[in-house]
Structures are given as structure tokens and as C-alpha cells.
Amino acid sequence: MKRVLLMLTFLSFNRGLLLDDENPQHGTGSSTYLTVSKYLAGQRSIHHEIEELRNQHELSINLLTSQLKAKFVKLDSLISVKSPSNNTCQTMVDNLEERVIELSENNTRLEYDVYELKSKYNVLSKAFENRTFELNNKIEELHRLKNIQQLQTVNHMQHMVQYLDSSVSSLLSREQARNQDFLALYNITIKSQNSTMSLQRNVSKHMEKVAYFACIKLRTTFDGGATLIFQSTKTSVGIVNSSEIQATGQFNCTMAGIYHISVALNTYSRGAIFTIMKNKNELIRGWVNEYSTQHTYWQFATAVASTELNIGDTLEVIAHPSTPVAVEGGDHSCLTIVKIN
């Protein structure tokens, strides 16, 4: 379309064109004639281009029209969908407007209250300043009175301090004396406790009774070096192993102390010897008189000893290795062991 307009404009500014289909000019100069066929061909071309442009324009208009219709339809549907929310928004806007009005009224009331508070504050501030001035004057008067009284108070306090120092010194000396008395009393108490404990131990030791008395049950001849066994127990006090003594003839000490031991044998062995042994060591011997072989009779022989025994020490009576001992039974031959301290 633009090209057609340019061509028409160009032609209008020239002197014009002549149509001559029969006598074309030939020569050296420029030709000012246009043949009819070329003119018609140009007209047809221009017309064809104009038609094409018109068709394209109509197509564009139709396409735009259909698109606009679709947009309007969609917009109508969206408006119909959004209408409830628009009503809600409108309600919220109305509520907000009411709230703004209410806040504005509250702000006005607050401004009035602030004005009243400021007025009251000014009144109170003035009264406070006056009261502060009065108090400052009174404080200055009190300071002056205090300066006067301080001298008297200092003197009184000095006397009180001196009195307290003397009282404290007296109390300290008394406390030291009491400490010495208490220490002496404590030492006496400790000594008394030690003495009491020692006395209790001695009493307990004396209260520990040990006594054993047993006899030979049947007439028996003991070979030389054999231990005499006293099977018949008559007295057993503080003895925890009497059955062992009856079986072996050996006494085992379970309570330390001073013990008295005596052996009395009724025998007819001439010149027989028996010995009291402590831990396999001889304490004392008993001896039977040698009598004439023409006169065979029983004799009574004894052996007595005292010794200190510790726990675990042993006592026993044995026949001398060189001589057997024939001993009468039936409570005629007995052994006595007694703890005396």
C-alpha cells in the first residue's frame, strides 16, 4: 500500500504520462509515453495488492474481534465469581472506616486527657518544688544541730568504747581461766575413765572363772611317756573343750591368767614317776616311794604347781618315759586345774 501511494505521488509531480499504444517514440531523448498494456498491468498489480491488504486487514479485525469477545466473556465470568469477595471487601472497608472514626474519637478524648494531666502535673510540680525547698531548709537546720550534738556523742562513745574494752579484757581473762579449769577437768575425767576401764578389765578378768576337775574312771596302766587321761569329768567351769580333754588328756587354755594345777594318783607302781607338762615342758614331777617287793600295796602320790597361762598354752600329765604307771580308777586318781587370777 505504501508503495502504491509513493508511485501515485511521484506521477502527480511530473508533467504527466501519455498513453500511445500505436506510435511509440524512438530516438535519443527520454520517452514521455506509457503503453496501455503496461498501465493496465500496473493497475492490476496495484489492485491486487490493495485486495490482499484489505483481506489481511479484515482477517486481523476478525481475529481481534473474536479475541476481544473471548476476553469479555472471561471477564464477565470472573466478575460474577469475584462478586461475593467484593462484597466481603466492601464490608471490611466499611468496618475499617467505622474503626477509623472510633479511633479518631478516642484520639480526641486522649488528647483532652493528656491536656488535663499536663495541667495537674504542672500544679503538682509546683507544689513539689515548694515542698522540696522547705525540706532543704529543715535539713540544713538538722545539720547544724547535728554538728553541735556530734561532739557530745563522740565523747560519750569514747567512754563507752573504753568501758567495752575493759569488759572484754575481763571476759577474756575469765574465759582463759575457765578454759584452764575445763582442761584440768577434762584431764581428770580422762584419767578417771582410764582408771575405770582398767578396773573394769581387772574385775572382768577376776570374774572369768575357770575350774576343771576330772578323775580316771577305770584301773589303767599307762606306758612310759604316755599321757594320762582323766575320763570322768566332775567339775567344768569356763571350759569350752572338756570333750577334747576327755579324749586326749590335754588342757588348752582359752582364758589367760594364773592357774593352779594339782595331780593326785593312787598307784601300786614302785618308784613310778609322773610329770605335769606345760607346752611339752616339765613343771613338776610326782614320785612314788620304792617299797619292798615282799609287801605289794597301793600308795598315794601328788604333784602341785602354779603357772601363768596365755591363750593357746597347753597342760598335760605324762608317765615318765622310764617307768610305766599303774593307776587305780573309781575316782581315786584325779586332776584339778583352777584359774586363781
Contacts in CASP RR format, 6 or more apart in sequence:
PFRMAT RR
TARGET T0000
AUTHOR 0000-0000-0000
METHOD contacts of the structure
MODEL  1
MKRVLLMLTFLSFNRGLLLDDENPQHGTGSSTYLTVSKYLAGQRSIHHEI
EELRNQHELSINLLTSQLKAKFVKLDSLISVKSPSNNTCQTMVDNLEERV
IELSENNTRLEYDVYELKSKYNVLSKAFENRTFELNNKIEELHRLKNIQQ
LQTVNHMQHMVQYLDSSVSSLLSREQARNQDFLALYNITIKSQNSTMSLQ
RNVSKHMEKVAYFACIKLRTTFDGGATLIFQSTKTSVGIVNSSEIQATGQ
FNCTMAGIYHISVALNTYSRGAIFTIMKNKNELIRGWVNEYSTQHTYWQF
ATAVASTELNIGDTLEVIAHPSTPVAVEGGDHSCLTIVKIN
1 49 0 8 1.000
1 50 0 8 1.000
1 53 0 8 1.000
3 49 0 8 1.000
4 46 0 8 1.000
4 49 0 8 1.000
4 50 0 8 1.000
7 46 0 8 1.000
11 17 0 8 1.000
15 32 0 8 1.000
16 32 0 8 1.000
17 32 0 8 1.000
17 33 0 8 1.000
17 34 0 8 1.000
17 39 0 8 1.000
18 32 0 8 1.000
18 33 0 8 1.000
18 34 0 8 1.000
19 33 0 8 1.000
19 34 0 8 1.000
19 35 0 8 1.000
19 36 0 8 1.000
19 39 0 8 1.000
20 33 0 8 1.000
20 35 0 8 1.000
21 35 0 8 1.000
21 36 0 8 1.000
21 37 0 8 1.000
24 31 0 8 1.000
24 33 0 8 1.000
24 35 0 8 1.000
25 31 0 8 1.000
25 33 0 8 1.000
205 257 0 8 1.000
205 341 0 8 1.000
206 341 0 8 1.000
208 238 0 8 1.000
208 255 0 8 1.000
208 339 0 8 1.000
209 237 0 8 1.000
209 238 0 8 1.000
209 339 0 8 1.000
210 237 0 8 1.000
210 238 0 8 1.000
210 239 0 8 1.000
210 254 0 8 1.000
210 255 0 8 1.000
210 259 0 8 1.000
210 337 0 8 1.000
210 338 0 8 1.000
210 339 0 8 1.000
211 235 0 8 1.000
211 236 0 8 1.000
211 237 0 8 1.000
211 238 0 8 1.000
211 337 0 8 1.000
211 338 0 8 1.000
211 339 0 8 1.000
212 233 0 8 1.000
212 235 0 8 1.000
212 236 0 8 1.000
212 237 0 8 1.000
212 239 0 8 1.000
212 242 0 8 1.000
212 245 0 8 1.000
212 251 0 8 1.000
212 335 0 8 1.000
212 336 0 8 1.000
212 337 0 8 1.000
212 338 0 8 1.000
213 233 0 8 1.000
213 234 0 8 1.000
213 235 0 8 1.000
213 236 0 8 1.000
213 334 0 8 1.000
213 335 0 8 1.000
213 336 0 8 1.000
213 337 0 8 1.000
214 230 0 8 1.000
214 231 0 8 1.000
214 232 0 8 1.000
214 233 0 8 1.000
214 234 0 8 1.000
214 245 0 8 1.000
214 246 0 8 1.000
214 334 0 8 1.000
214 335 0 8 1.000
215 230 0 8 1.000
215 231 0 8 1.000
215 232 0 8 1.000
215 234 0 8 1.000
215 329 0 8 1.000
215 330 0 8 1.000
215 331 0 8 1.000
215 332 0 8 1.000
215 333 0 8 1.000
215 334 0 8 1.000
215 335 0 8 1.000
216 228 0 8 1.000
216 229 0 8 1.000
216 230 0 8 1.000
216 231 0 8 1.000
216 232 0 8 1.000
216 327 0 8 1.000
216 328 0 8 1.000
216 329 0 8 1.000
216 330 0 8 1.000
216 332 0 8 1.000
216 333 0 8 1.000
216 334 0 8 1.000
217 231 0 8 1.000
217 232 0 8 1.000
217 329 0 8 1.000
217 330 0 8 1.000
218 231 0 8 1.000
218 329 0 8 1.000
218 330 0 8 1.000
219 326 0 8 1.000
219 327 0 8 1.000
219 328 0 8 1.000
219 329 0 8 1.000
219 330 0 8 1.000
220 326 0 8 1.000
220 327 0 8 1.000
220 329 0 8 1.000
221 269 0 8 1.000
221 324 0 8 1.000
221 325 0 8 1.000
221 326 0 8 1.000
221 327 0 8 1.000
222 228 0 8 1.000
222 319 0 8 1.000
222 324 0 8 1.000
222 325 0 8 1.000
222 326 0 8 1.000
222 327 0 8 1.000
223 319 0 8 1.000
223 324 0 8 1.000
224 318 0 8 1.000
224 319 0 8 1.000
224 320 0 8 1.000
224 321 0 8 1.000
224 322 0 8 1.000
224 323 0 8 1.000
224 324 0 8 1.000
224 325 0 8 1.000
225 318 0 8 1.000
225 319 0 8 1.000
225 320 0 8 1.000
225 321 0 8 1.000
226 318 0 8 1.000
226 319 0 8 1.000
227 248 0 8 1.000
227 249 0 8 1.000
227 250 0 8 1.000
227 316 0 8 1.000
227 317 0 8 1.000
227 318 0 8 1.000
228 249 0 8 1.000
228 274 0 8 1.000
228 316 0 8 1.000
228 317 0 8 1.000
228 318 0 8 1.000
228 319 0 8 1.000
228 325 0 8 1.000
228 327 0 8 1.000
228 335 0 8 1.000
229 246 0 8 1.000
229 247 0 8 1.000
229 248 0 8 1.000
229 249 0 8 1.000
230 245 0 8 1.000
230 246 0 8 1.000
230 249 0 8 1.000
230 333 0 8 1.000
230 334 0 8 1.000
230 335 0 8 1.000
231 246 0 8 1.000
232 330 0 8 1.000
232 331 0 8 1.000
233 242 0 8 1.000
233 245 0 8 1.000
233 246 0 8 1.000
234 331 0 8 1.000
234 334 0 8 1.000
236 242 0 8 1.000
238 254 0 8 1.000
238 255 0 8 1.000
239 245 0 8 1.000
239 254 0 8 1.000
240 254 0 8 1.000
241 252 0 8 1.000
241 254 0 8 1.000
244 250 0 8 1.000
244 252 0 8 1.000
245 251 0 8 1.000
249 316 0 8 1.000
249 317 0 8 1.000
250 314 0 8 1.000
250 315 0 8 1.000
250 316 0 8 1.000
251 314 0 8 1.000
251 315 0 8 1.000
251 316 0 8 1.000
251 337 0 8 1.000
252 312 0 8 1.000
252 313 0 8 1.000
252 314 0 8 1.000
253 259 0 8 1.000
253 309 0 8 1.000
253 310 0 8 1.000
253 311 0 8 1.000
253 312 0 8 1.000
253 313 0 8 1.000
253 314 0 8 1.000
253 315 0 8 1.000
254 311 0 8 1.000
254 312 0 8 1.000
255 311 0 8 1.000
255 339 0 8 1.000
256 308 0 8 1.000
256 309 0 8 1.000
256 310 0 8 1.000
256 311 0 8 1.000
257 308 0 8 1.000
257 309 0 8 1.000
257 310 0 8 1.000
257 339 0 8 1.000
257 341 0 8 1.000
258 306 0 8 1.000
258 307 0 8 1.000
258 308 0 8 1.000
258 309 0 8 1.000
258 339 0 8 1.000
258 340 0 8 1.000
258 341 0 8 1.000
259 306 0 8 1.000
259 307 0 8 1.000
259 308 0 8 1.000
259 309 0 8 1.000
259 315 0 8 1.000
259 337 0 8 1.000
259 338 0 8 1.000
259 339 0 8 1.000
259 340 0 8 1.000
260 304 0 8 1.000
260 305 0 8 1.000
260 306 0 8 1.000
260 336 0 8 1.000
260 337 0 8 1.000
260 338 0 8 1.000
260 340 0 8 1.000
261 276 0 8 1.000
261 283 0 8 1.000
261 304 0 8 1.000
261 305 0 8 1.000
261 306 0 8 1.000
261 307 0 8 1.000
261 315 0 8 1.000
261 335 0 8 1.000
261 336 0 8 1.000
261 337 0 8 1.000
262 302 0 8 1.000
262 303 0 8 1.000
262 304 0 8 1.000
262 305 0 8 1.000
262 335 0 8 1.000
262 336 0 8 1.000
263 274 0 8 1.000
263 276 0 8 1.000
263 286 0 8 1.000
263 302 0 8 1.000
263 303 0 8 1.000
263 304 0 8 1.000
263 317 0 8 1.000
263 334 0 8 1.000
263 335 0 8 1.000
263 336 0 8 1.000
264 300 0 8 1.000
264 301 0 8 1.000
264 302 0 8 1.000
264 333 0 8 1.000
264 334 0 8 1.000
265 274 0 8 1.000
265 288 0 8 1.000
265 300 0 8 1.000
265 301 0 8 1.000
265 302 0 8 1.000
265 325 0 8 1.000
265 327 0 8 1.000
265 333 0 8 1.000
266 298 0 8 1.000
266 299 0 8 1.000
266 300 0 8 1.000
266 327 0 8 1.000
266 328 0 8 1.000
266 329 0 8 1.000
266 332 0 8 1.000
266 333 0 8 1.000
267 288 0 8 1.000
267 298 0 8 1.000
267 299 0 8 1.000
267 301 0 8 1.000
267 325 0 8 1.000
267 326 0 8 1.000
267 327 0 8 1.000
267 328 0 8 1.000
267 333 0 8 1.000
268 296 0 8 1.000
268 297 0 8 1.000
268 298 0 8 1.000
268 299 0 8 1.000
268 326 0 8 1.000
268 328 0 8 1.000
269 288 0 8 1.000
269 323 0 8 1.000
269 324 0 8 1.000
269 325 0 8 1.000
269 326 0 8 1.000
270 288 0 8 1.000
270 289 0 8 1.000
270 290 0 8 1.000
270 291 0 8 1.000
270 293 0 8 1.000
271 287 0 8 1.000
271 288 0 8 1.000
271 289 0 8 1.000
271 290 0 8 1.000
271 323 0 8 1.000
272 287 0 8 1.000
272 288 0 8 1.000
272 301 0 8 1.000
272 319 0 8 1.000
272 320 0 8 1.000
272 323 0 8 1.000
272 324 0 8 1.000
272 325 0 8 1.000
272 326 0 8 1.000
273 285 0 8 1.000
273 286 0 8 1.000
273 287 0 8 1.000
273 288 0 8 1.000
273 319 0 8 1.000
273 320 0 8 1.000
273 322 0 8 1.000
273 323 0 8 1.000
273 325 0 8 1.000
274 285 0 8 1.000
274 286 0 8 1.000
274 301 0 8 1.000
274 303 0 8 1.000
274 317 0 8 1.000
274 318 0 8 1.000
274 319 0 8 1.000
274 320 0 8 1.000
274 325 0 8 1.000
275 282 0 8 1.000
275 283 0 8 1.000
275 284 0 8 1.000
275 285 0 8 1.000
275 286 0 8 1.000
275 303 0 8 1.000
275 317 0 8 1.000
275 318 0 8 1.000
275 320 0 8 1.000
276 282 0 8 1.000
276 283 0 8 1.000
276 284 0 8 1.000
276 285 0 8 1.000
276 303 0 8 1.000
276 305 0 8 1.000
276 315 0 8 1.000
276 316 0 8 1.000
276 317 0 8 1.000
277 283 0 8 1.000
277 314 0 8 1.000
277 315 0 8 1.000
277 316 0 8 1.000
277 317 0 8 1.000
277 318 0 8 1.000
278 307 0 8 1.000
278 309 0 8 1.000
278 313 0 8 1.000
278 314 0 8 1.000
278 315 0 8 1.000
279 313 0 8 1.000
279 314 0 8 1.000
280 314 0 8 1.000
283 305 0 8 1.000
283 307 0 8 1.000
284 303 0 8 1.000
284 304 0 8 1.000
284 305 0 8 1.000
285 303 0 8 1.000
285 320 0 8 1.000
286 301 0 8 1.000
286 302 0 8 1.000
286 303 0 8 1.000
287 301 0 8 1.000
288 299 0 8 1.000
288 301 0 8 1.000
288 325 0 8 1.000
289 299 0 8 1.000
289 301 0 8 1.000
291 297 0 8 1.000
291 299 0 8 1.000
298 328 0 8 1.000
303 317 0 8 1.000
306 340 0 8 1.000
309 315 0 8 1.000
315 337 0 8 1.000
317 335 0 8 1.000
319 325 0 8 1.000
327 333 0 8 1.000
END
